[in-house]
Amino acid sequence: MAFNVLIVDDEIEMCLSLSELLTSHGYRARHTTLPGEVPGLLTEDPPDLIIVDVKMPVMDGVALLKEVKERSRSIPVIMISGFASAENVVRAMKYGAMNFYEKPLRIPELLNEVEQLARTNGVRRRVEPPLPPSFRVWSVNPRMREIFRTIDKVGPTDASVVITGESGTGKELVADALHTLSHRSAKPFVKINCAAIPETLLESELFGHEEGAFTGAHKMHRGKFELADGGSLFLDEIGDLSLDTQAKLLRVLQERELTRVGGSRAVKADVRIIAATNKNIAQMIAAGTFREDLYYRMSVISIALPPLRERREDLGLLAGYFLLQFNEQYSKQIQGLSPEVRQVLLAHNWPGNVRELKNCIERAVIFCETAELTVDDLPRQYIDYAVSEQATLANAYESVSRQMILDALEKSDGVKHKAAEILRIHRKTLYNKMKKLGLEP
């Protein structure tokens, strides 16, 4: 069993940030934003460590600490808070907290303490998560969660998969997850970008060539199919394959064997195919530029990734994850994003999708010299875009009616951050709107 950490914080971004961090370092990590769920979690799956925020609604962290210690004094508890007053620290230590960390967290120190606890308990530290944590964790979008379930089901099989979606949506990350979950995971995972190799060389890269097959072929070359034998082959940008190469690829997939360029001997190819494209294959088939039989041979399973603009509820989570990542990379301790930055991110259309957001946050972290990211740290084009959309944002804010808020609260069982996600607005925006409408936040 891996070392099991339970995170309790009313901020979903902090829960997911710590979950990702701990999972990436080989620990099991669960989280909840509801302190009332903790007693049940202690019974169902007792954690080896609990990390608790001090300032939470309904039940504060110290009250939860007291309840945990009444149930099991042996479970170590680490407190975290953005309000690390002397009184909070004294109260936490009085009731049995092992340590107290002020936000922004000192990540190296926290990880070192978790590692020491794991060693003390004799619990195995390193486990490989079933999916890359940076992919699985960072979405609350229903379409993305359904994609995760599809990956869980399809990954262990040998079914061929075609992944579609705009550039930057995470197609290669899905391919990585599918291979990681498969029984082929210990075998090679070979990748080739079909758009990056000239047509004259692509056949040789895919299927290999014999010595003397063409000018410059001074020795035998094994292609990607042979290199991936027993494992998986990721064919990126299949929409750029010529019809001639498509025909040769179809033959290899049908016969499960290939012939090197300039050769005559058949070579077996035990390979699982995972393909991806940012093009509309249905339109290409209708136009006669992509073979329908090849597409259906490869697409036993199809996974369509939504663009970031269609899953805006994930912007805060993804930005928080990238902030944590670049804090560590650039030795910064930036606590979070200002409300103005969040509005700018929500206003942007993100044509480059998650990859663009990652680059945006990295640039902002590099230039940031304060405790939180501000609009001054962002590239100018994001601010200009947000200004042009300001009227639209204002109209969207005003359009959130009393009934819409009440409906969202009912669907979320009164959990306000979930209601904000349903309404696709920031939690603080929801609070402000509720106050304006005379609803108790």
C-alpha positions in Angstrom: 0.0 0.0 0.0 1.2 3.5 -0.8 1.3 6.3 1.8 -2.2 7.6 2.0 -2.8 11.4 2.4 -6.2 13.1 2.9 -6.4 16.8 2.0 -9.2 18.9 3.5 -9.6 22.5 2.1 -12.6 24.5 1.0 -10.6 25.8 -1.9 -10.9 23.1 -4.7 -7.8 24.6 -6.4 -5.7 23.9 -3.3 -7.1 20.4 -3.0 -6.2 19.6 -6.6 -2.8 21.3 -6.4 -1.7 19.3 -3.4 -3.3 16.1 -4.8 -1.3 16.5 -8.0 1.9 17.3 -6.2 1.7 14.3 -3.8 0.5 11.9 -6.5 3.4 13.0 -8.8 5.8 12.1 -5.9 4.4 8.6 -5.5 1.8 9.0 -2.7 -1.9 8.2 -2.7 -3.9 11.5 -2.4 -7.6 12.1 -1.8 -9.3 15.4 -1.1 -12.6 16.9 0.1 -13.8 20.4 0.3 -16.4 19.4 3.0 -15.0 18.8 6.5 -18.2 16.9 7.4 -17.1 14.1 5.0 -14.0 13.4 7.0 -15.4 11.1 9.7 -16.8 8.8 7.0 -13.5 8.8 5.1 -11.6 7.9 8.3 -13.8 4.8 8.6 -13.8 3.8 4.9 -10.1 4.2 4.1 -8.0 5.5 7.1 -5.4 7.9 5.9 -1.7 7.9 7.0 -1.7 11.7 7.1 -4.3 14.5 7.0 -3.5 18.0 5.7 -6.2 20.4 6.9 -6.8 24.1 6.1 -7.5 26.2 9.2 -10.1 28.7 7.8 -13.1 26.9 6.4 -16.9 27.6 6.5 -19.2 25.5 8.8 -16.3 23.8 10.6 -12.9 25.4 10.9 -9.7 23.3 10.7 -8.9 23.3 14.4 -12.4 22.0 15.2 -11.9 19.3 12.7 -8.4 18.5 14.1 -10.0 18.0 17.6 -12.6 15.6 16.1 -10.0 13.6 14.2 -7.8 13.3 17.3 -10.8 12.1 19.4 -11.4 9.4 16.8 -7.7 8.4 16.2 -4.9 10.1 18.0 -2.3 8.1 15.9 -3.1 9.9 12.6 -0.7 12.8 12.1 -2.3 16.1 11.0 -0.6 19.0 9.3 -2.4 22.4 9.3 -2.1 24.9 6.5 -3.5 28.5 6.4 -3.2 31.8 4.7 -3.9 33.3 8.1 -1.1 32.0 10.2 -1.7 34.1 13.3 0.1 33.1 16.5 -3.3 32.2 18.0 -4.1 29.8 15.2 -0.7 28.1 15.5 -1.0 27.8 19.3 -4.5 26.4 19.0 -3.5 23.9 16.4 -0.4 22.6 18.3 -2.5 22.4 21.5 -4.9 20.0 19.9 -2.2 17.8 18.4 -1.2 19.2 15.0 2.2 17.9 13.9 3.1 21.1 12.0 1.7 24.3 10.7 2.5 25.7 7.2 1.6 29.2 6.0 0.3 29.7 2.5 2.0 29.9 0.0 3.3 26.5 1.1 7.0 25.8 1.3 6.7 22.8 -1.0 10.2 21.3 -0.5 9.7 21.4 3.3 6.3 19.9 3.1 7.4 17.1 0.8 10.4 16.4 3.0 8.0 16.0 6.1 5.6 13.8 4.2 8.6 11.6 3.1 9.8 11.3 6.7 6.4 10.3 7.9 6.1 7.7 5.1 9.5 6.2 6.1 8.6 6.2 9.8 5.4 4.3 9.0 7.3 1.8 6.8 4.9 2.5 3.9 6.0 2.2 0.3 6.5 5.6 -1.2 6.7 5.1 -5.0 3.8 3.8 -6.9 2.9 4.5 -10.5 -0.5 6.2 -10.8 -2.8 4.6 -13.2 -3.0 7.8 -15.3 -0.6 10.7 -15.6 -1.9 12.8 -12.6 -1.5 16.0 -14.5 -4.1 14.8 -17.0 -6.6 13.0 -14.7 -6.8 15.6 -11.9 -7.2 18.9 -13.8 -10.8 18.9 -14.9 -14.2 19.2 -13.4 -15.8 19.4 -16.8 -18.4 16.6 -17.4 -17.2 15.9 -20.9 -13.6 15.5 -19.7 -14.6 13.3 -16.8 -16.4 11.1 -19.2 -13.2 10.9 -21.3 -11.3 9.8 -18.2 -13.8 7.0 -17.7 -13.4 6.0 -21.4 -9.6 5.9 -21.0 -10.0 3.7 -17.9 -12.0 1.2 -19.9 -10.1 1.3 -23.1 -6.6 1.6 -21.8 -6.2 -2.1 -20.7 -7.4 -3.3 -24.1 -5.6 -3.7 -27.5 -8.2 -1.6 -29.3 -6.9 1.0 -31.8 -7.8 4.5 -30.8 -8.1 7.8 -32.8 -7.9 11.0 -30.7 -9.2 14.2 -32.2 -9.1 17.7 -31.0 -7.5 21.1 -31.7 -3.8 21.7 -31.2 -2.9 22.0 -27.5 -5.9 20.1 -26.1 -3.8 17.2 -24.8 -4.0 14.5 -27.4 -0.5 13.2 -26.8 -1.3 13.1 -23.0 -4.3 10.9 -23.7 -2.1 8.6 -25.8 0.4 8.4 -22.9 -2.5 7.5 -20.5 -3.8 4.8 -22.8 -0.3 3.2 -23.1 0.3 3.5 -19.4 -2.9 1.6 -18.6 -2.3 -1.2 -21.1 -0.6 -4.6 -20.6 2.0 -3.2 -23.1 3.1 -0.5 -20.7 6.5 -2.2 -20.1 7.1 -2.4 -23.8 8.2 0.5 -26.1 5.9 3.5 -26.7 7.1 4.9 -30.0 5.8 8.3 -31.3 6.0 9.8 -34.8 4.6 13.1 -36.1 3.4 12.4 -39.6 3.3 16.1 -40.4 6.9 16.7 -39.5 8.6 14.2 -41.9 8.8 14.7 -45.7 6.6 12.3 -47.7 9.7 10.9 -49.4 11.1 9.8 -46.0 8.0 8.9 -44.1 7.6 5.4 -45.5 11.2 4.5 -44.5 10.5 6.0 -41.0 7.4 4.0 -40.6 8.4 0.6 -42.1 12.2 0.8 -42.3 14.5 0.1 -45.2 17.2 -2.3 -46.3 20.8 -1.4 -47.1 21.0 0.0 -50.6 17.3 0.5 -50.9 17.9 4.1 -52.2 20.7 6.6 -52.4 22.0 7.3 -48.9 20.7 4.0 -47.5 24.1 2.8 -46.3 22.7 0.3 -43.7 19.5 -1.4 -42.7 17.1 0.8 -40.8 14.3 -0.5 -38.6 11.2 1.6 -38.8 8.9 2.8 -36.0 6.6 -0.3 -36.4 9.5 -2.6 -35.6 10.8 -0.4 -32.8 7.4 -0.5 -31.2 7.0 -4.3 -31.5 5.1 -5.6 -28.4 4.2 -2.0 -27.4 2.3 0.9 -28.8 2.8 3.2 -31.8 1.5 6.8 -31.6 0.8 8.2 -35.1 0.4 12.0 -34.5 -1.3 14.2 -37.2 -2.6 11.3 -39.4 -4.6 13.9 -41.3 -1.3 14.8 -43.1 -0.7 11.3 -44.5 -0.8 11.1 -48.3 -3.2 8.6 -49.9 -0.2 6.5 -51.0 1.1 6.2 -47.5 -2.4 5.6 -46.2 -2.7 2.6 -48.5 0.6 1.1 -47.3 -0.4 1.7 -43.7 -3.7 0.0 -44.1 -2.0 -3.0 -45.5 0.3 -3.3 -42.5 -2.6 -2.9 -40.1 -4.6 -5.6 -41.9 -1.8 -8.2 -42.3 0.0 -7.4 -39.0 3.3 -7.5 -40.9 5.4 -5.2 -43.1 8.1 -5.2 -45.7 11.0 -2.8 -45.4 11.6 -0.5 -48.3 13.8 -2.3 -50.7 13.2 -5.6 -49.0 11.3 -8.8 -49.7 11.0 -10.5 -46.3 7.9 -10.0 -44.3 8.4 -8.8 -40.7 5.8 -9.3 -38.0 4.5 -6.2 -36.3 2.7 -6.7 -33.0 1.8 -3.1 -32.3 -1.2 -1.3 -30.8 -2.1 1.8 -32.9 -3.0 5.1 -31.2 -3.5 7.9 -33.7 -4.3 11.6 -33.4 -5.3 14.5 -35.6 -6.5 18.1 -35.3 -8.2 17.9 -38.7 -11.9 17.0 -39.4 -11.5 13.4 -40.7 -15.1 13.1 -41.7 -14.8 16.1 -44.0 -11.5 14.6 -45.4 -13.2 11.3 -46.1 -16.1 13.1 -47.9 -13.5 15.0 -50.0 -11.6 11.8 -50.8 -8.4 12.9 -49.1 -8.5 10.3 -46.3 -9.3 6.6 -46.8 -12.5 5.6 -45.0 -11.4 2.0 -44.6 -8.1 3.1 -42.9 -10.0 5.4 -40.6 -12.4 2.7 -39.4 -9.5 0.2 -39.1 -7.8 2.7 -36.7 -10.8 4.1 -34.9 -12.2 1.2 -33.0 -12.5 3.8 -30.3 -12.7 7.5 -30.9 -12.0 10.2 -28.3 -12.8 13.8 -29.1 -11.1 16.3 -26.8 -13.0 19.6 -26.3 -11.2 22.9 -26.7 -10.4 24.9 -23.5 -13.0 27.6 -24.4 -15.7 24.9 -24.0 -14.4 23.9 -20.5 -13.8 27.3 -18.9 -14.6 25.9 -15.5 -11.2 24.2 -15.7 -9.3 27.5 -16.2 -8.8 28.1 -12.5 -7.7 24.5 -11.8 -5.3 24.4 -14.7 -3.8 27.9 -14.0 -3.4 26.8 -10.3 -1.6 23.6 -11.3 0.8 25.5 -13.7 1.4 28.1 -11.0 2.4 25.4 -8.6 4.6 23.8 -11.3 6.4 27.0 -12.2 6.7 28.2 -8.6 8.8 25.1 -8.0 10.7 25.4 -11.3 11.6 29.1 -10.8 11.9 29.0 -7.0 9.0 31.4 -6.5 6.3 31.5 -3.8 3.4 33.1 -5.6 0.3 32.5 -3.6 -2.3 32.7 -6.4 -4.0 34.6 -9.1 -5.7 38.0 -8.5 -9.4 38.3 -9.3 -8.5 40.6 -12.2 -6.2 37.9 -13.7 -9.0 35.3 -13.3 -11.4 37.6 -15.2 -8.8 38.1 -18.0 -8.3 34.3 -18.3 -12.0 33.7 -18.5 -12.5 36.4 -21.1 -9.8 35.0 -23.5 -10.8 32.5 -26.2 -7.7 30.3 -25.9 -7.1 29.3 -29.6 -3.9 27.5 -28.4 -5.9 25.7 -25.7 -4.1 24.2 -22.6 -0.7 24.6 -24.2 -1.3 28.3 -24.6 -2.5 28.7 -21.0 0.6 26.9 -19.7 2.9 29.3 -21.7 0.9 32.3 -20.4 1.2 31.3 -16.7 4.9 30.5 -17.2 5.6 33.9 -18.6 3.6 35.5 -15.8 5.4 33.6 -13.1 8.8 34.6 -14.5 7.8 38.4 -14.4 5.8 38.3 -11.1 7.5 40.1 -8.2 4.5 40.1 -5.8 2.6 37.5 -3.7 0.1 36.9 -6.4 -0.1 37.1 -10.2 -1.5 40.4 -11.4 -2.6 41.6 -14.9 0.7 43.5 -15.2 2.4 40.1 -15.2 0.4 38.8 -18.2 1.3 39.2 -21.9 -0.2 42.3 -23.3 -2.4 40.5 -25.8 -4.5 38.9 -23.0 -5.3 42.3 -21.4 -6.2 43.8 -24.8 -8.5 40.9 -25.5 -10.2 41.2 -22.1 -10.7 44.9 -22.5 -12.5 44.3 -25.8 -14.7 41.7 -24.2 -15.4 43.8 -21.0 -18.9 44.7 -22.0 -19.7 41.1 -22.8 -18.4 40.0 -19.4 -20.4 42.6 -17.7 -23.6 41.5 -19.5 -22.9 37.9 -18.6 -22.5 38.8 -14.9 -25.7 40.7 -14.8 -27.5 37.9 -16.6 -27.0 35.6 -13.6 -30.4 35.8 -12.0 -31.7 35.0 -8.6 -33.5 31.9 -10.0 -30.3 30.7 -11.8 -28.4 30.9 -8.5 -31.1 29.1 -6.5 -31.3 26.4 -9.2 -27.5 26.0 -9.1 -27.5 25.8 -5.3 -30.2 23.2 -5.4 -28.2 21.1 -7.9 -25.1 21.4 -5.8 -26.8 20.6 -2.5 -25.9 24.1 -1.2 -22.2 23.7 -1.9 -21.4 27.2 -3.2 -18.1 26.4 -5.0 -19.9 23.7 -6.9 -22.8 26.1 -7.7 -20.3 28.5 -9.1 -18.9 25.8 -11.3 -22.4 25.1 -12.6 -22.9 28.8 -13.4 -19.4 29.0 -14.8 -18.4 32.0 -12.7 -15.8 32.4 -10.0 -16.8 31.5 -6.4 -16.2 35.1 -5.2 -18.4 36.4 -8.1 -21.2 34.1 -6.9 -20.8 35.5 -3.3 -20.9 39.1 -4.5 -23.9 38.4 -6.7 -25.8 36.6 -3.8 -25.2 39.7 -1.6 -26.4 42.0 -4.3 -29.6 40.0 -4.7 -30.2 39.7 -1.0 -29.3 36.0 -0.7 -27.3 34.9 2.2 -23.8 33.9 0.9 
